[in-house]
Amino acid sequence: MANTDDQVAAMARSILAEKRARKAAEDDALRLYNRVRQLQKEEDRAQKRITETKKKAKEIIKLRERNEQKLLEKEQRMREEAEKVEEQKLENLKQKEEALRHRIEQENKVYMDKLEVVQKTKEERAEIERLLAESRLLARKEALEQKDTIRKQQEDARRKIETLKLQKLTVAQEEYERRLREEIEAKMAKEQEIERLAQMELELIERLKNKQAEQRKAYQQLEAVLSLGSVSTSKGLQQGSRANSPKVTAAQPSPERQPSNLSQQQQPHGGGGAPQSQTYAPPPATPPQEAADEVEEGEPTEEDVARAFAMYDTDGVGDISALQLEGLLRDLGVPLNPSQLSQAIAQLDTNQTGKITFGEFLLWWKG
């Protein structure tokens, strides 16, 4: 039995060895086949390069022949053109000589014409001087005769001018009084409009304060709900992981959500000083102690800010120039250096119009 197993094992080893030998032979045959294919491709490429080289050589020979033919033709054309140039030079020389002769004749003719014109001019000038002398004598006689008449006409004209001046002065005085009344009435109407707009702006600011308070309360309620939800989730996870433990550890509350800052979106508006549209985000809730500290510091109130702004809004249109911001802040007790002033102007004048409205400044001041 043992001998039979040994024979079977030997036969299996011999079969395995034969399989390995066959596999190696197949690999060698495949490599040789690939090598032969590669050599055949190299031969085809070499033959193709040879064919292309012969073709290019033929093309180069033809191109050289064409170039030589073109060179011969070019030399022939150059010889013909040189002959034409010589002929043209001779023709030009003849034309120059003819033109020179013609010009000399013209200059002689012009000189003779000028002599005749000069002579005629002298004769005409003498005649004109004679006529002028006679006309001056006649004019002097007429002037002496018309002197009295002219004096009377001048007196009449002077009286008419004085009368017209008086009339124009009267009309101008009436026009001045009328325009003065109109300006005073327009100023009073504008002051009433400014008072109405200021009152409207104060009411809008008060409503915005109420809205901000409501939004602050809503954010506080949302944070409370989120904190409760976080605690409940933490408790559920701990109870699931510690089913056999009677103690429950309270989860840490999630950090408070910070409300977004105040954002403004304003479009260009008229001379009322009130922005067309404003979008506000709720400001962060101020703790009671911080609010008390702010009141104790004695910062300018909204009325103080409005009065200081009105000192620079001389036209009463509800806005000031960006260049006046430094003086306004200095009056409110907040002097800024150039860098801080540039940042403040960039925040207030977002549209780069060079103007700052009272609404923009008040919201920036409160923010």
Secondary structure, 3 states (H helix, E strand, C coil): CHHHHHHHHHHHHHHHHHHHHHHHHHHHHHHHHHHHHHHHHHHHHHHHHHHHHHHHHHHHHHHHHHHHHHHHHHHHHHHHHHHHHHHHHHHHHHHHHHHHHHHHHHHHHHHHHHHHHHHHHHHHHHHHHHHHHHHHHHHHHHHHHHHHHHHHHHHHHHHHHHHHHHHHHHHHHHHHHHHHHHHHHHHHHHHHHHHHHHHHHHHHHHHHHHHHHHHHHHHHHHHHHHHHHHHHHHHHHHHHHCCCCCCCCCCCCCCCCCCCCCCCCCCCCCCCCCCCCCCCCCCCCCCHHHHHHHHHHCCCCHHHHHHHHHHHCCCCCCEEEHHHHHHHHHHCCCCCCHHHHHHHHHHHCCCCCCEEEHHHHHHHHHC
